């Protein structure tokens, strides 16, 4: 007996990947940070501060190189959730 197959269409088209950029900057206190900005210049994420530019660059590169292997987890298990202070 043959069974009918059903085609499922996505409700929304998947947008193209945004063009992102890592930027290293020095804050008013003289410490260094990195941030990721989108193609419109909006900051999406920024780091904690580092004592040297080299330390900030190393941390940014670590995030950049590890991002491809990161799991995309939308539902965080309860034991891993944190409470904002």
C-alpha positions as CSV (number, residue, x, y, z in Angstrom):
1,X,0.0,0.0,0.0
2,X,1.4,3.4,-0.9
3,X,1.4,6.2,1.5
4,X,1.1,9.9,0.6
5,X,4.0,12.1,1.5
6,X,3.4,15.6,2.8
7,X,5.7,18.5,1.8
8,X,6.4,20.9,4.6
9,X,7.2,24.5,3.7
10,X,9.0,26.8,6.0
11,X,6.7,29.6,7.2
12,X,9.5,32.2,6.9
13,X,12.5,32.4,4.6
14,X,15.8,32.0,6.4
15,X,17.6,35.4,6.2
16,X,21.1,35.6,4.9
17,X,23.8,35.6,7.5
18,X,24.6,39.1,8.7
19,X,28.0,40.5,8.1
20,X,29.6,40.7,11.6
21,X,32.8,42.3,12.7
22,X,34.9,42.0,15.8
23,X,36.2,45.3,17.1
24,X,38.8,46.0,19.9
25,X,38.5,49.3,21.7
26,X,39.9,51.1,24.7
27,X,37.4,52.4,27.3
28,X,37.6,55.6,29.3
29,X,39.3,53.7,32.1
30,X,42.1,52.6,29.9
31,X,41.1,49.0,29.7
32,X,40.5,47.1,26.5
33,X,37.3,45.3,25.3
34,X,36.1,43.6,22.3
35,X,32.6,43.7,20.7
36,X,30.8,42.1,17.8
37,X,28.9,44.6,15.6
38,X,26.5,44.0,12.8
39,X,26.8,45.5,9.3
40,X,24.7,48.5,10.6
41,X,27.3,49.2,13.3
42,X,25.0,48.0,16.2
43,X,26.8,46.3,19.0
44,X,25.5,42.8,19.5
45,X,27.8,41.6,22.3
46,X,30.7,43.0,24.2
47,X,33.3,41.5,26.4
48,X,34.4,42.2,29.9
49,X,37.5,44.4,30.1
50,X,41.1,43.3,29.8
51,X,44.3,45.0,31.0
52,X,46.0,44.9,27.6
53,X,45.0,45.0,24.0
54,X,46.8,41.7,23.4
55,X,44.6,40.0,26.0
56,X,41.5,41.4,24.4
57,X,42.6,40.3,21.0
58,X,43.4,36.8,22.3
59,X,39.9,36.5,23.9
60,X,38.2,37.8,20.8
61,X,40.1,35.3,18.6
62,X,39.2,32.5,21.0
63,X,35.5,33.3,20.6
64,X,35.8,33.7,16.8
65,X,37.6,30.4,16.4
66,X,35.3,28.5,18.7
67,X,32.0,29.9,17.4
68,X,31.8,27.4,14.5
69,X,31.7,24.5,16.9
70,X,29.4,26.1,19.5
71,X,26.1,24.4,20.1
72,X,23.0,26.5,19.4
73,X,20.9,25.8,22.5
74,X,17.6,27.8,22.8
75,X,16.2,26.0,25.8
76,X,18.8,26.2,28.6
77,X,18.4,23.5,31.3
78,X,17.2,24.9,34.6
79,X,20.4,24.0,36.4
80,X,22.4,26.2,34.0
81,X,20.2,29.3,34.2
82,X,21.6,32.3,35.9
83,X,19.9,35.1,37.8
84,X,20.7,38.6,36.8
85,X,22.0,40.7,39.7
